Amino acid sequence: MARLFITAREIDFISDVTKEITKDVIGQVIYYYKPRLDLSDAENVYDEMTERVFDPPVEIDCRVQWNPSEKLTDRYGHQALSSIEIYLHYRDLIDRGIVVEEGDFFQFGDTFYEMTTVNTDKIMFGLVEHITGYRIVGKQARKGLIDKPINGPTGEEYTDEGAVQNTFVQQRGDATKDDKRQLVSDGVLDSRLGSAQTVKKSGSAKSSFYGDET
């Protein structure tokens, strides 16, 4: 696509629309953990970390491609190892000052994953300086690599508070949630295009989405 027809405004529009889909429609999140190499203990001979220190978890909206677990059998028995692919929005990471790298960790559901591959997903209209986001492969982290409390949602089989997410609130460019929509920030569009909608269990109704709550 020629640069004559694709201006900064078109790039901002595409970025805002994909943010809206990710943050206001899909509603999938990960909890991202950045290892602090400067604070972690390393074994002197092999320079391997014996105890990892992490920054506090950061909630990041994303798209998730879920893959079935791989069943492995060895002399110690059976084990299931899972891997997933996540897609992180590029502008969202820039706006929030987040830099993702191989070796970082994240939690999705009741499982922790290590980022083994961090690749650029696509470029916009052939413009190399504008990318849509990152495609990240996460492999289930071995026990002992990260030991942190689990954040929900996790699964219906658990009874912990937050194991099942019963409320979803759109962000709609809410600055208090670190959500920036560029066209609104530039004054091209009015702030908060429509009110943020909430979907939740209400009374005996399964969801307020249908308007039949009691």
N, C-alpha and C positions, 0 to 999 in steps of 0.2 A: 504494500500500500504506500502511495506517495506521501511524503511529508507535507506536501501542499494541502492535503485534505485532512490530515490528522494533526490537530494542534493540541496544545496543553489542555484545552477545555475538553476535548474528546477523551483524552487519557484520564482526566479527573472524573469524567462522567462514568467511564467504564469501571474505574476503581471504586467509586461510590456505589454503583449498582451491585457489584460483586460483594462489597461489604454488606450491603443491605440483605442480600441473599444469605450470606454466612451468619450475620449477627441477628437479623430480625426474622428469619424464616427457619433456617436449619437448626440452630441452637445447640450444636455439638461443641464441646470444649475439652481441652486438655489442661493439665496442671504441669507447668514447665519448671524444671529444676536446672539451674546453671551451677556446675561444680566450681568451687572456689579453690583453684590450684594453689594459690598463695597461702591458704589457710589449712590445706589438707596435709596430713602426715604421709611422708614417703619413706619406703624402706631404703636404707642407705646403699645396699649393694646393687640391686636391680632398678632402683628409682621407681618402684611401684607403690601406689598409694595404698596404705593399710587402713586408713580411715578417711572417708571423704566428707568434706564440709560443703554445704550447698547454700545458695541464696534462698530466701523465702520463696515458696511456690508462686508462680504467676499464672493466672487463668487466661487462656488464649482461645478465642473462637477459631474454629477450623472446620474442614471437611475431612471425614474419616472413611477410608476404604478398609473394611473389616475382612480379614482373611481367616480361614479355618485354622485351628491349631494343628501343628505337626506332631504326630505321635512317634516317639523315639523309644527304642528298647536297647538297653545295654546290660552289662553284668550286674548292675545295681537295681534293675527293674525297669518300669515304664515311667515315662514322663511326657508331658505335653508342653510344647514350646510354641508360643504364638508370635506372630509378626503382623504389623499393620502399616498402612501408608496413610500419612496425614498431609493435608495441603494447607499451608499457612499463607495468609494474605500479606503481600509484600508491603504495601503502604501501611497496613496496620502495625507491622513490626517496626517500620521506620518511625511512625508517629509515637510509638511507645518506647523507643530506644532499646529494642530487643534484638540481639544478635544471636542467631541459632547456629550451632556448629556440631560436627560429628563428636560424639562423646558426651553430649548433653543428655539429660534424662527427662521423661515426661510420664505422667500417669493418665491412663484412660480406662474407665471402668475400675475394676479391682486389680489391675496389673500395671506394673512399672515397666517402661521400655527404655532402651538406650538408642539414641539416634546413631545409626550406623552409616546412613547415606543422607546427605543434604544436597539436593540438586535444584537448579532453577527449573520451574515448571514450563512456562512459555514466555515468549516476548510478545509485546503488543504490536500488531500490524507491522512486524519486521523492524521495529525500532529497538535497537539493541539495548538502549539505556533504560527502557521501560519494561519491566517484567511483571507477570501476574502474581507470582508467589513462589513458594518453595514446595517441592514434593519430597517428603522425608520418609525414609524407611526406618521403622522402629522395631528392634528385636527385643523380646522379653528379657529383662535384666536378670542376671543370675542373683541368687540370694547372697546377701552381704554387700552387694554393690551400692544399694540404696535402701535405707530403712526409715521410712517416713509414714506419718499417719495418712490413711486413705481418705480422699475427698470424694463425696458423692457427685453424681449417681454411680452406683456400682452394680446392683442387680436385685431382682425381685426376691431372690432367695435369702437376702439379708434382712435383718430386722432393725438395723441401726437407723437413726434419724438421718434422712437425706439419701438413703440407699436408692430410693425411687424419687425422681424429680417430679413433683406435683404442680410446680408453678414455673411458667416461662414468661419472662418480660422482655419485650423488644427494647433495643437500646436507642435506636433512632437518633444517633449523633449526640448522645448524652455525654457531655464532657466529664461529668463526675465518674463515668465508667470508662474513661480513656478512649472514647469513641469519637473520632473526628471524620466528618464528611467534608471533603475539600471544597465542593461547590458552595456549600453553606458557609464555610470559613471565608471564602473569597467574596461572599455577598452576591453570588450569581443566583442562588435559590434562597428562599426564606428558611429560617431556622425551624427544625423539627417538622418535616413534611408529614403532617397528620400526627395524631396523638399516638404515643406508644401503647400497644395493645398487650394485655396480659391474659394468658391462658392458665387456668388453675382448676383444681377440684373445688366445687362449691356446694356445700350441703350434701344432698344425696346424688347430685349430678356428677357424672364422671369428669366433665369438662365444661368450663364456662364458654368454650368456643361456640357451642351451639345455641347459647342463649336460653337454655332450659333449666338453669340452676334454680334452686328453691331456697 
